[in-house]
Amino acid sequence: MSKLLLRILFIIAYLVISGTFIQLKAGAKTDTITMYNGDKVTCEIKQLSLGRLQVKTSDMGTLSVKWYKVAYIESKQVLEIVMHDRTKVYGKLSKADSAGYVVISSGLMIEEVYQMIEIVSISQVSTKFWKGLEGSIDYGLSYTKGTNNLQSNFSSSTKYRTNYFLHRFEINSIISDNSVTRSRKQDVTYSLSYYYKKRAFLGYSGGWQQNTELGIDNRILNVLSIGYTASQSKSNLLLFSTGASLNIEYDNENNKNQNLEAVFSTSYDLFLFANPKITIGLTASLFPSITTWGRVRSDVNTKISWEIFNDFTFGFSFYLSSDNQPTSTTASTVDWGTTTSIGYTF
């Protein structure tokens, strides 16, 4: 139990240090947005996604603004702007003559006026590494006296966007510990996506996984994929991808296995303009084995997040993992669970 408590203390320290460090690295607030009701906010534009514009202010923290309520927007940053027809434009934003319009400057003396309702996504494109970081940190803890069971769950997601590349680093850990047994479901993943057409992208991901319920002590994997953006609007984003995965597994019986698998994945994000604001995310992946005919693995993850107040959230998540032919004779074929957590976004 002491090792788990040390892990919890380390995670709490990580949350405090990371949040403080990122706040110290925050960029200057030189952008402005003007609402239809006349309110004007000086800020740093972070992103537009699922119909909400995220801006960071000096006095009020990060604000989430409904995009259709913004009349004018100005920014000296070079931003990636995605239109409704999937066209991408890179440039700075200037105030237009009419409300609901924006001037995008994409080069020397190259300016075009766009209707703001045509814009579905805005992302920072910054040469300053720390300014371009975005992400979230979530942590939860529960204890059951009857079974003397202590469970901790931690997740962190950080992304960095350039003109054509999206880097993402993720950590997920669920540890359940009592006097009889310890269960661990953990993964560390780095992924890189290259957006080369209006709707298509290439992807690579590599990382480490562990799931003791399914008999896996260590799994090292590399995945190559090609993806397609099926739908993107003010409130939802739907992606599909397919590819191949090469992994090495070490199970709890000291067996080593090398596997080549096909990969079929989908992800869906939905944002609801409620009070509080609600974000729903779903990812599902299927891994039919090529080297072990008949073996099929799957992973499903769902998360619902409510914004408590600026930058802080309460989350509920559900996961389901399965393997119809686990390499360990003592392993289960299905593992599932639920978690709750408090989170911070930056």
Residue frames relative to the residue before (quaternion, step in Angstrom):
aa qw qx qy qz dx dy dz
M 1.0000 0.0000 0.0000 0.0000 0.00 0.00 0.00
S 0.6149 0.5780 -0.3509 0.4059 3.59 1.05 -0.74
K 0.6255 0.5404 -0.3424 0.4467 3.60 1.03 -0.75
L 0.6553 0.5048 -0.3154 0.4651 3.58 0.98 -0.79
L 0.6400 0.5193 -0.3249 0.4638 3.59 1.02 -0.77
L 0.6273 0.5186 -0.3288 0.4789 3.58 1.05 -0.73
R 0.6290 0.5290 -0.3270 0.4664 3.57 1.05 -0.79
I 0.6483 0.5218 -0.3157 0.4559 3.58 0.98 -0.86
L 0.6544 0.5077 -0.3105 0.4665 3.58 0.95 -0.88
F 0.6321 0.5288 -0.3272 0.4623 3.57 1.04 -0.78
I 0.6568 0.5105 -0.3115 0.4593 3.59 0.94 -0.87
I 0.6441 0.5146 -0.3274 0.4616 3.59 0.95 -0.84
A 0.6428 0.5100 -0.3191 0.4742 3.59 0.98 -0.83
Y 0.6304 0.5391 -0.3263 0.4533 3.56 1.04 -0.81
L 0.6396 0.5302 -0.3252 0.4517 3.58 0.97 -0.85
V 0.6886 0.4897 -0.2871 0.4512 3.57 0.85 -0.99
I 0.6907 0.4841 -0.2828 0.4567 3.57 0.84 -1.01
S 0.6609 0.5150 -0.3120 0.4479 3.59 0.92 -0.92
G 0.6735 0.4996 -0.3020 0.4534 3.57 0.85 -0.94
T 0.6607 0.5039 -0.3044 0.4659 3.58 0.98 -0.87
F 0.6717 0.5167 -0.2963 0.4406 3.56 0.88 -0.96
I 0.6715 0.4896 -0.3003 0.4681 3.56 0.93 -0.89
Q 0.6217 0.5309 -0.3473 0.4592 3.59 1.04 -0.69
L 0.6497 0.5223 -0.3127 0.4554 3.59 1.03 -0.81
K 0.7045 0.4633 -0.2537 0.4740 3.55 1.15 -0.66
A 0.4067 0.7437 -0.4656 0.2543 3.60 1.23 -0.07
G 0.4841 -0.6946 0.4636 0.2613 3.54 -1.08 0.81
A 0.6637 -0.4940 0.3818 0.4120 3.53 -1.35 0.16
K 0.3892 -0.7157 0.5377 0.2172 3.54 -1.14 0.76
T 0.1614 0.8197 -0.5232 0.1680 3.59 0.09 1.31
D 0.5653 0.5798 -0.3956 0.4333 3.63 1.24 -0.04
T 0.1390 -0.7831 0.5974 0.1030 3.56 -1.23 0.34
I 0.0762 -0.7472 0.6561 0.0731 3.53 -1.24 0.61
T 0.1570 -0.7714 0.6121 0.0751 3.55 -1.10 0.78
M 0.3220 -0.7670 0.5303 0.1637 3.53 -0.78 1.10
Y 0.6459 -0.5232 0.3866 0.3995 3.56 -1.27 0.33
N 0.6695 0.4869 -0.3124 0.4659 3.61 1.14 -0.49
G 0.6424 -0.5613 0.3072 0.4218 3.59 1.30 0.13
D 0.5134 0.6430 -0.4274 0.3746 3.62 1.22 -0.26
K 0.1279 -0.7887 0.6000 0.0408 3.56 -0.99 0.91
V 0.0994 -0.8070 0.5819 0.0130 3.59 -0.86 0.99
T 0.2374 -0.7277 0.6276 0.1419 3.55 -0.96 0.97
C 0.1327 0.8221 -0.5167 0.1990 3.55 -0.56 1.15
E 0.3793 -0.6251 0.5938 0.3357 3.50 -1.38 -0.38
I 0.3351 -0.7472 0.5376 0.2011 3.59 -0.59 1.12
K 0.2224 -0.7949 0.5556 0.1004 3.58 -0.74 1.11
Q 0.7511 -0.3013 0.2270 0.5418 3.58 0.72 -1.04
L 0.2347 -0.6949 0.6516 0.1937 3.50 -1.41 0.31
S 0.1964 0.7700 -0.5810 0.1762 3.56 -0.69 1.11
L 0.8569 0.0492 -0.0603 0.5096 3.54 -1.03 0.88
G 0.7343 -0.4785 0.2356 0.4198 3.55 0.94 0.93
R 0.6968 0.3986 -0.2959 0.5177 3.59 1.19 0.23
L 0.2875 -0.7454 0.5848 0.1405 3.53 -1.02 0.92
Q 0.1809 -0.7853 0.5859 0.0851 3.57 -0.68 1.11
V 0.0244 0.7854 -0.6156 0.0601 3.55 -0.80 1.10
K 0.2736 -0.7532 0.5770 0.1576 3.57 -1.10 0.70
T 0.1318 -0.7968 0.5888 0.0310 3.54 -0.84 1.08
S 0.5973 -0.5827 0.4163 0.3612 3.56 -1.26 0.38
D 0.7908 0.3538 -0.1600 0.4732 3.58 0.93 -0.89
M 0.7909 0.3304 -0.1541 0.4914 3.61 1.05 -0.70
G 0.5308 -0.6368 0.4149 0.3750 3.59 1.23 0.19
T 0.7257 -0.3791 0.3168 0.4788 3.56 -1.17 -0.64
L 0.1511 -0.7846 0.5987 0.0551 3.55 -0.87 1.06
S 0.2147 -0.7412 0.6219 0.1335 3.54 -1.19 0.65
V 0.0775 -0.8348 0.5440 -0.0344 3.54 -0.40 1.31
K 0.4705 -0.6529 0.5119 0.3006 3.57 -0.98 0.83
W 0.4928 -0.7174 0.4104 0.2720 3.54 -0.64 1.18
Y 0.6840 0.5045 -0.3061 0.4290 3.60 0.92 -0.82
K 0.6307 0.5261 -0.3419 0.4567 3.61 1.25 -0.14
V 0.5765 0.5807 -0.3769 0.4340 3.60 1.30 -0.11
A 0.2505 -0.7899 0.5467 0.1202 3.59 -0.74 1.10
Y 0.7965 0.0427 0.0111 0.6030 3.58 0.99 -0.89
I 0.0405 -0.7882 0.6140 0.0090 3.57 -1.15 0.65
E 0.0279 -0.7930 0.6082 -0.0233 3.56 -1.01 0.91
S 0.1056 0.7924 -0.5938 0.0913 3.58 -0.99 0.83
K 0.3271 -0.7356 0.5656 0.1789 3.55 -1.08 0.86
Q 0.5087 0.6330 -0.4247 0.4002 3.57 1.31 -0.01
V 0.4008 -0.6243 0.5905 0.3179 3.53 -1.32 0.30
L 0.0612 -0.8301 0.5532 -0.0352 3.56 -0.47 1.26
E 0.3708 -0.6627 0.5903 0.2736 3.54 -1.30 0.41
I 0.0675 -0.8042 0.5904 -0.0084 3.57 -0.62 1.17
V 0.1449 -0.7878 0.5964 0.0512 3.56 -0.78 1.09
M 0.3020 -0.7717 0.5409 0.1440 3.55 -0.79 1.11
H 0.7054 -0.4767 0.3260 0.4109 3.55 -1.32 0.25
D 0.7047 0.4339 -0.2658 0.4944 3.60 1.12 -0.59
R 0.5804 -0.6195 0.3247 0.4170 3.59 1.37 0.35
T 0.4223 0.6812 -0.4851 0.3497 3.62 1.22 0.17
K 0.2151 -0.7752 0.5830 0.1131 3.57 -1.02 0.87
V 0.0640 -0.7743 0.6295 0.0074 3.55 -1.03 0.91
Y 0.1698 -0.7709 0.6070 0.0923 3.57 -1.02 0.84
G 0.4115 0.7185 -0.4845 0.2823 3.58 -0.67 1.03
K 0.5641 -0.5702 0.4766 0.3600 3.51 -1.41 -0.13
L 0.3864 -0.7341 0.5222 0.1980 3.56 -1.20 0.60
S 0.0482 -0.7853 0.6171 0.0087 3.55 -1.02 0.89
K 0.6010 -0.5856 0.4173 0.3489 3.51 -1.24 0.56
A 0.3112 -0.7473 0.5613 0.1720 3.58 -0.90 0.96
D 0.6496 -0.5312 0.3776 0.3914 3.56 -1.28 0.20
S 0.7752 0.2770 -0.1393 0.5504 3.57 1.13 -0.66
A 0.5551 -0.5989 0.4626 0.3453 3.55 -1.16 0.66
G 0.7661 0.3372 -0.2637 0.4795 3.56 -1.05 0.78
Y 0.6838 0.4004 -0.2769 0.5436 3.57 1.30 0.16
V 0.1047 -0.7834 0.6101 0.0560 3.58 -1.22 0.49
V 0.3269 -0.7148 0.5850 0.1998 3.56 -1.16 0.70
I 0.1318 -0.7867 0.6010 0.0508 3.58 -0.78 1.07
S 0.1641 -0.7771 0.6045 0.0614 3.57 -0.72 1.16
S 0.0610 -0.8479 0.5262 -0.0230 3.57 -0.30 1.28
G 0.8059 0.0163 -0.0234 0.5913 3.61 1.21 0.18
L 0.7340 -0.3911 0.2947 0.4705 3.55 -1.30 -0.05
M 0.8526 -0.0769 -0.0112 0.5167 3.55 -0.62 1.24
I 0.5391 0.5732 -0.4343 0.4385 3.61 1.12 0.59
E 0.1542 0.7872 -0.5746 0.1625 3.58 -0.34 1.26
E 0.0164 -0.7869 0.6168 -0.0121 3.53 -1.01 0.89
V 0.3456 -0.7284 0.5573 0.1983 3.54 -1.11 0.76
Y 0.0627 -0.7992 0.5978 -0.0040 3.57 -0.86 1.04
Q 0.4538 -0.6309 0.5488 0.3082 3.53 -1.22 0.53
M 0.5003 -0.7086 0.4085 0.2841 3.59 -0.72 1.04
I 0.6147 0.5535 -0.3628 0.4291 3.61 1.08 -0.56
E 0.5869 0.5698 -0.3718 0.4389 3.61 1.26 -0.25
I 0.6399 0.5300 -0.3182 0.4566 3.60 1.23 -0.43
V 0.1275 -0.8143 0.5644 0.0466 3.59 -0.75 1.06
S 0.8131 0.1002 -0.0406 0.5720 3.61 1.16 -0.38
I 0.0205 -0.7537 0.6569 0.0098 3.53 -1.17 0.78
S 0.0061 -0.7919 0.6101 -0.0246 3.58 -0.90 0.96
Q 0.5117 -0.6299 0.4874 0.3221 3.54 -1.14 0.66
V 0.0547 -0.7396 0.6694 0.0436 3.56 -1.11 0.77
S 0.1306 0.8318 -0.5157 0.1586 3.54 -0.02 1.31
T 0.4123 -0.6889 0.5378 0.2573 3.55 -1.07 0.75
K 0.6145 0.5069 -0.3510 0.4922 3.60 1.22 -0.24
F 0.4332 -0.7576 0.4214 0.2465 3.54 -0.35 1.30
W 0.7176 0.4690 -0.2853 0.4286 3.60 0.66 -1.04
K 0.6361 0.5340 -0.3328 0.4465 3.57 1.09 -0.69
G 0.6995 0.4886 -0.2703 0.4461 3.59 1.11 -0.64
L 0.5246 0.6479 -0.4153 0.3641 3.61 1.23 -0.10
E 0.0189 0.7565 -0.6536 0.0150 3.55 -1.12 0.81
G 0.2562 0.7940 -0.5293 0.1540 3.57 -1.07 0.55
S 0.2945 -0.7321 0.5859 0.1846 3.51 -1.35 -0.25
I 0.1484 -0.7548 0.6333 0.0847 3.54 -1.28 0.54
D 0.0201 -0.7995 0.5998 -0.0248 3.60 -0.86 0.98
Y 0.0152 0.7959 -0.6044 0.0300 3.55 -1.08 0.78
G 0.0126 0.7949 -0.6059 0.0278 3.56 -1.06 0.83
L 0.0727 -0.7917 0.6066 0.0072 3.55 -1.17 0.62
S 0.0593 0.7908 -0.6074 0.0454 3.58 -0.97 0.87
Y 0.0959 -0.7886 0.6064 0.0344 3.56 -1.19 0.64
T 0.1362 -0.7745 0.6151 0.0565 3.57 -0.98 0.94
K 0.3638 -0.7683 0.4853 0.2046 3.58 -0.46 1.21
G 0.6289 0.5822 -0.3471 0.3808 3.60 0.96 -0.85
T 0.7770 0.2733 -0.1429 0.5487 3.56 1.04 -0.82
N 0.3711 -0.7383 0.4748 0.3029 3.58 1.33 -0.03
N 0.4053 0.7299 -0.4461 0.3223 3.56 1.09 0.79
L 0.0913 -0.7819 0.6165 0.0142 3.54 -0.83 1.09
Q 0.0300 -0.8082 0.5879 -0.0187 3.57 -0.75 1.07
S 0.0538 -0.7772 0.6265 0.0236 3.54 -0.98 0.89
N 0.0474 -0.7834 0.6189 0.0314 3.57 -1.10 0.70
F 0.0284 -0.7947 0.6041 -0.0522 3.51 -0.94 1.01
S 0.0706 0.7822 -0.6179 0.0366 3.58 -1.04 0.78
S 0.0210 -0.7824 0.6222 -0.0190 3.52 -1.13 0.76
S 0.0143 -0.7873 0.6161 -0.0189 3.57 -0.97 0.90
T 0.0136 0.7921 -0.6078 0.0554 3.57 -0.78 1.09
K 0.0186 -0.8085 0.5882 -0.0057 3.58 -0.89 0.90
Y 0.1213 -0.7665 0.6287 0.0495 3.51 -1.27 0.62
R 0.1551 -0.8261 0.5410 0.0275 3.56 -0.65 1.15
T 0.0756 -0.7428 0.6626 0.0599 3.56 -1.09 0.81
N 0.8040 -0.3052 0.1739 0.4798 3.59 -1.26 -0.13
Y 0.8362 0.1186 -0.0244 0.5350 3.57 0.80 -1.00
F 0.7214 0.4317 -0.2327 0.4889 3.60 1.22 -0.30
L 0.1266 -0.7522 0.6415 0.0813 3.52 -1.23 0.68
H 0.1401 -0.7776 0.6109 0.0499 3.56 -0.66 1.17
R 0.0133 0.7999 -0.5994 0.0280 3.57 -0.95 0.85
F 0.0662 -0.7796 0.6226 0.0123 3.57 -0.97 0.95
E 0.0140 -0.8289 0.5559 -0.0611 3.57 -0.66 1.15
I 0.0851 -0.7577 0.6460 0.0380 3.52 -1.19 0.76
N 0.0369 0.7769 -0.6276 0.0353 3.58 -0.96 0.91
S 0.0646 0.8032 -0.5865 0.0825 3.56 -0.88 0.94
I 0.0251 0.7556 -0.6535 0.0364 3.55 -0.92 1.01
I 0.0215 0.8083 -0.5833 0.0777 3.60 -0.52 1.20
S 0.0595 -0.7807 0.6221 -0.0033 3.55 -0.81 1.08
D 0.0035 -0.8305 0.5508 -0.0825 3.57 -0.64 1.15
N 0.1265 0.7579 -0.6366 0.0662 3.55 -1.03 0.86
S 0.7452 -0.4249 0.2723 0.4358 3.57 -1.29 -0.06
V 0.6945 0.4757 -0.2703 0.4673 3.61 1.20 -0.38
T 0.8266 -0.0493 0.1072 0.5503 3.56 0.77 -1.01
R 0.2262 -0.7313 0.6213 0.1675 3.52 -1.35 0.23
S 0.1350 -0.7828 0.6051 0.0531 3.57 -0.88 1.00
R 0.0527 -0.8131 0.5795 -0.0152 3.56 -0.90 0.96
K 0.0306 0.7465 -0.6640 0.0307 3.55 -1.01 0.94
Q 0.1728 0.8076 -0.5298 0.1928 3.56 -0.26 1.28
D 0.0692 0.7853 -0.6150 0.0159 3.55 -1.21 0.49
V 0.1254 -0.7388 0.6590 0.0643 3.50 -1.28 0.67
T 0.0331 0.8345 -0.5422 0.0927 3.60 -0.57 1.15
Y 0.1095 -0.7349 0.6643 0.0819 3.51 -1.16 0.79
S 0.0037 -0.8040 0.5944 -0.0177 3.59 -0.89 0.92
L 0.1383 -0.7685 0.6228 0.0489 3.52 -1.20 0.72
S 0.0663 -0.7926 0.6060 0.0095 3.57 -0.81 1.04
Y 0.1599 -0.7707 0.6130 0.0687 3.54 -1.02 0.91
Y 0.1871 -0.7956 0.5722 0.0678 3.57 -0.55 1.23
Y 0.0040 0.8539 -0.5171 0.0595 3.55 -0.26 1.27
K 0.7633 0.2018 -0.1611 0.5922 3.61 1.23 -0.11
K 0.7517 -0.4067 0.2565 0.4514 3.56 -1.28 0.12
R 0.8315 0.1589 -0.0514 0.5298 3.59 0.85 -0.94
A 0.6836 0.5086 -0.2771 0.4442 3.61 1.20 -0.39
F 0.0120 0.7816 -0.6237 0.0005 3.55 -1.26 0.52
L 0.3348 -0.6990 0.5967 0.2080 3.52 -1.32 0.52
G 0.0920 -0.8323 0.5463 0.0186 3.56 -1.02 0.75
Y 0.0605 -0.7434 0.6632 0.0617 3.52 -1.30 0.56
S 0.0561 0.7768 -0.6271 0.0165 3.57 -1.09 0.70
G 0.0079 -0.7847 0.6196 -0.0148 3.52 -1.12 0.74
G 0.2316 0.8028 -0.5264 0.1575 3.55 -1.04 0.60
W 0.4684 -0.6384 0.5450 0.2757 3.47 -1.42 -0.30
Q 0.0625 -0.7970 0.6007 0.0105 3.57 -1.06 0.83
Q 0.0366 -0.7670 0.6398 0.0309 3.52 -1.31 0.47
N 0.1284 0.7617 -0.6279 0.0947 3.58 -0.98 0.90
T 0.2301 -0.8255 0.5014 0.1191 3.57 -0.05 1.29
E 0.5837 0.5757 -0.3835 0.4252 3.62 1.13 -0.50
L 0.7283 0.3709 -0.2206 0.5323 3.59 1.10 -0.69
G 0.6036 -0.6253 0.3308 0.3678 3.58 1.27 0.34
I 0.5714 0.6015 -0.3798 0.4092 3.60 1.22 0.15
D 0.2208 -0.7698 0.5886 0.1106 3.57 -0.64 1.17
N 0.7927 -0.0535 0.0541 0.6049 3.57 1.01 -0.80
R 0.0342 0.7602 -0.6486 0.0157 3.53 -1.07 0.81
I 0.1119 -0.7738 0.6224 0.0369 3.57 -0.77 1.08
L 0.0216 0.8449 -0.5289 0.0769 3.58 -0.58 1.09
N 0.1169 -0.7416 0.6569 0.0696 3.50 -1.37 0.56
V 0.0730 -0.8133 0.5768 -0.0201 3.57 -0.81 1.05
L 0.0954 -0.7499 0.6525 0.0536 3.56 -1.03 0.90
S 0.0617 0.8240 -0.5557 0.0918 3.60 -0.81 0.94
I 0.2183 -0.7081 0.6469 0.1802 3.50 -1.42 0.19
G 0.1188 -0.8404 0.5287 0.0135 3.55 -0.83 0.97
Y 0.2135 -0.7642 0.6017 0.0913 3.52 -1.34 0.35
T 0.3120 -0.7325 0.5767 0.1834 3.58 -0.92 0.95
A 0.2227 -0.8240 0.5099 0.1063 3.56 -0.17 1.28
S 0.8058 -0.0401 0.0666 0.5871 3.58 1.02 -0.76
Q 0.1118 0.7617 -0.6344 0.0699 3.56 -1.06 0.83
S 0.1070 0.7831 -0.6006 0.1209 3.54 -0.71 1.13
K 0.7650 -0.3599 0.2590 0.4671 3.56 -1.28 -0.25
S 0.8183 0.2662 -0.1184 0.4955 3.60 1.04 -0.60
N 0.8092 0.1893 -0.1285 0.5411 3.65 1.13 -0.08
L 0.1159 -0.7625 0.6348 0.0467 3.53 -1.32 0.54
L 0.0345 -0.8055 0.5904 -0.0370 3.57 -0.73 1.13
L 0.0240 -0.8066 0.5891 -0.0409 3.58 -0.74 1.14
F 0.1056 -0.7495 0.6486 0.0800 3.55 -1.24 0.64
S 0.0574 0.7886 -0.6119 0.0199 3.58 -1.14 0.61
T 0.0616 -0.7709 0.6329 0.0376 3.54 -1.27 0.51
G 0.1857 0.7853 -0.5725 0.1454 3.55 -1.15 0.60
A 0.4980 -0.6285 0.5028 0.3228 3.55 -1.20 -0.64
S 0.1830 -0.7792 0.5947 0.0753 3.55 -1.16 0.73
L 0.1162 -0.7541 0.6436 0.0600 3.54 -1.01 0.91
N 0.1003 0.8231 -0.5501 0.0995 3.58 -0.59 1.11
I 0.2666 -0.7146 0.6254 0.1648 3.51 -1.36 0.43
E 0.1241 -0.8137 0.5674 0.0230 3.58 -0.75 1.09
Y 0.0915 -0.7356 0.6681 0.0645 3.52 -1.22 0.73
D 0.1765 -0.8185 0.5380 0.0967 3.60 -0.46 1.15
N 0.6954 -0.5030 0.3314 0.3920 3.56 -1.35 0.08
E 0.6456 0.4588 -0.3318 0.5124 3.60 1.30 0.15
N 0.5413 -0.6654 0.3586 0.3683 3.56 1.31 0.50
N 0.4179 0.6684 -0.4995 0.3592 3.59 1.08 0.68
K 0.2040 -0.7606 0.6061 0.1120 3.54 -1.13 0.77
N 0.0024 -0.8071 0.5889 -0.0417 3.56 -0.85 1.02
Q 0.1993 -0.7449 0.6254 0.1198 3.54 -1.11 0.79
N 0.0528 -0.8290 0.5556 -0.0357 3.56 -0.78 1.05
L 0.1453 -0.7189 0.6706 0.1114 3.51 -1.23 0.68
E 0.0057 -0.8222 0.5659 -0.0610 3.56 -0.63 1.16
A 0.4131 -0.6239 0.5908 0.3017 3.52 -1.28 0.45
V 0.1932 -0.7849 0.5817 0.0909 3.58 -1.14 0.60
F 0.0101 0.7609 -0.6483 0.0263 3.56 -0.96 0.98
S 0.0480 0.8280 -0.5507 0.0939 3.58 -0.55 1.17
T 0.0224 -0.7625 0.6456 0.0357 3.51 -1.30 0.50
S 0.0447 -0.7817 0.6212 0.0338 3.56 -1.15 0.60
Y 0.0667 -0.7913 0.6078 -0.0015 3.54 -1.10 0.79
D 0.0650 -0.7816 0.6202 0.0142 3.56 -0.92 0.97
L 0.0556 -0.7897 0.6108 -0.0162 3.54 -0.98 0.96
F 0.1183 -0.7832 0.6082 0.0529 3.56 -0.92 0.96
L 0.1509 -0.7928 0.5882 0.0517 3.54 -0.84 1.05
F 0.3314 -0.7395 0.5541 0.1904 3.57 -0.80 1.06
A 0.2316 0.7636 -0.5581 0.2276 3.53 0.35 1.28
N 0.3331 -0.6975 0.5737 0.2708 3.56 -1.27 -0.19
P 0.4195 -0.3083 -0.7974 0.3050 1.61 -0.58 2.43
K 0.6333 -0.5168 0.4112 0.4034 3.55 -1.32 0.28
I 0.1641 -0.7977 0.5786 0.0450 3.57 -0.98 0.91
T 0.0697 -0.7681 0.6359 0.0287 3.54 -1.00 0.91
I 0.0988 -0.7913 0.6031 0.0184 3.57 -0.86 1.03
G 0.0222 -0.8064 0.5907 -0.0197 3.57 -0.84 1.01
L 0.0312 -0.7895 0.6128 -0.0145 3.56 -1.00 0.88
T 0.0273 0.7677 -0.6401 0.0166 3.58 -0.97 0.91
A 0.0104 -0.7875 0.6156 -0.0260 3.56 -1.01 0.84
S 0.0159 -0.8029 0.5947 -0.0374 3.57 -0.90 0.98
L 0.1511 -0.7656 0.6224 0.0612 3.54 -1.13 0.83
F 0.0998 -0.8110 0.5765 0.0006 3.57 -0.89 1.05
P 0.0299 -0.7929 0.6087 0.0019 3.65 0.06 1.17
S 0.4064 -0.7427 0.4819 0.2258 3.58 -0.75 1.07
I 0.3210 -0.7277 0.5769 0.1858 3.55 -1.13 0.76
T 0.7112 0.4487 -0.2560 0.4768 3.58 1.02 -0.79
T 0.7464 0.2407 -0.1618 0.5990 3.62 1.15 -0.59
W 0.2522 -0.8236 0.4882 0.1403 3.55 0.10 1.31
G 0.7708 0.3245 -0.2646 0.4802 3.57 -0.86 0.99
R 0.6139 0.5342 -0.3621 0.4546 3.59 1.19 -0.34
V 0.0118 0.7913 -0.6091 0.0519 3.57 -0.90 0.99
R 0.1145 -0.7704 0.6247 0.0557 3.56 -0.88 1.01
S 0.0392 -0.7929 0.6069 0.0372 3.57 -1.21 0.41
D 0.0896 -0.7655 0.6352 0.0506 3.54 -1.29 0.55
V 0.0073 -0.7709 0.6365 -0.0227 3.55 -0.96 0.97
N 0.0188 0.7959 -0.6034 0.0452 3.58 -0.86 0.99
T 0.0266 -0.7876 0.6152 -0.0221 3.55 -0.91 0.99
K 0.0087 0.7980 -0.6023 0.0201 3.57 -0.97 0.85
I 0.1109 -0.7565 0.6423 0.0530 3.54 -1.05 0.90
S 0.0625 -0.8190 0.5701 -0.0184 3.56 -0.74 1.08
W 0.1448 -0.7707 0.6176 0.0604 3.56 -0.93 1.00
E 0.3570 -0.7169 0.5505 0.2357 3.60 -0.90 0.86
I 0.3118 -0.7566 0.5494 0.1692 3.58 -0.63 1.17
F 0.7095 -0.2334 0.1636 0.6445 3.53 0.98 -1.00
N 0.8082 -0.3177 0.1536 0.4715 3.58 -1.27 0.12
D 0.8699 0.0627 -0.1089 0.4769 3.56 -0.84 1.20
F 0.7107 0.4115 -0.2661 0.5047 3.65 1.18 -0.20
T 0.0870 -0.8199 0.5656 -0.0152 3.57 -0.91 0.97
F 0.2523 -0.6919 0.6445 0.2055 3.50 -1.41 0.28
G 0.0750 -0.8447 0.5298 -0.0092 3.56 -0.73 1.06
F 0.1315 -0.7390 0.6555 0.0832 3.51 -1.31 0.60
S 0.0016 -0.8181 0.5742 -0.0326 3.58 -0.81 0.96
F 0.1532 -0.7559 0.6323 0.0725 3.52 -1.32 0.55
Y 0.0262 -0.7956 0.6050 0.0165 3.57 -0.98 0.82
L 0.0576 -0.7679 0.6377 0.0167 3.54 -1.22 0.65
S 0.0106 0.7886 -0.6125 0.0535 3.58 -0.68 1.16
S 0.0072 -0.8101 0.5859 -0.0215 3.56 -0.99 0.81
D 0.0153 -0.7509 0.6603 0.0031 3.54 -1.31 0.52
N 0.2824 -0.8119 0.4858 0.1585 3.59 -0.33 1.22
Q 0.7721 0.1910 -0.1413 0.5894 3.59 1.29 -0.23
P 0.0461 -0.8219 0.5676 0.0144 3.63 0.41 1.15
T 0.5253 -0.6646 0.4363 0.3035 3.57 -1.03 0.79
S 0.6752 0.4543 -0.2868 0.5054 3.60 1.18 -0.49
T 0.4571 -0.7055 0.4752 0.2598 3.59 -0.91 0.91
T 0.7024 0.4577 -0.2626 0.4778 3.61 1.19 -0.46
A 0.5446 0.6552 -0.3831 0.3568 3.59 1.27 -0.11
S 0.4894 -0.6159 0.5282 0.3196 3.53 -1.31 0.42
T 0.4468 -0.6758 0.5110 0.2871 3.55 -1.26 0.31
V 0.7690 0.2252 -0.1264 0.5847 3.60 1.26 -0.33
D 0.0056 -0.7638 0.6454 -0.0044 3.54 -1.08 0.82
W 0.1015 0.7920 -0.5949 0.0922 3.58 -0.85 0.95
G 0.0942 0.8030 -0.5847 0.0660 3.54 -1.23 0.40
T 0.2790 -0.7246 0.6028 0.1836 3.54 -1.38 0.19
T 0.0713 -0.7869 0.6120 0.0352 3.55 -1.18 0.60
T 0.1635 -0.7303 0.6468 0.1469 3.54 -1.33 0.36
S 0.0022 -0.8209 0.5686 -0.0526 3.56 -1.05 0.69
I 0.3210 -0.6685 0.6275 0.2372 3.49 -1.43 0.27
G 0.0787 -0.8469 0.5258 -0.0054 3.58 -0.80 0.98
Y 0.2103 -0.7417 0.6235 0.1301 3.50 -1.39 0.29
T 0.1680 -0.7886 0.5851 0.0866 3.59 -0.91 0.89
F 0.0639 -0.7951 0.6026 0.0250 3.56 -1.13 0.67
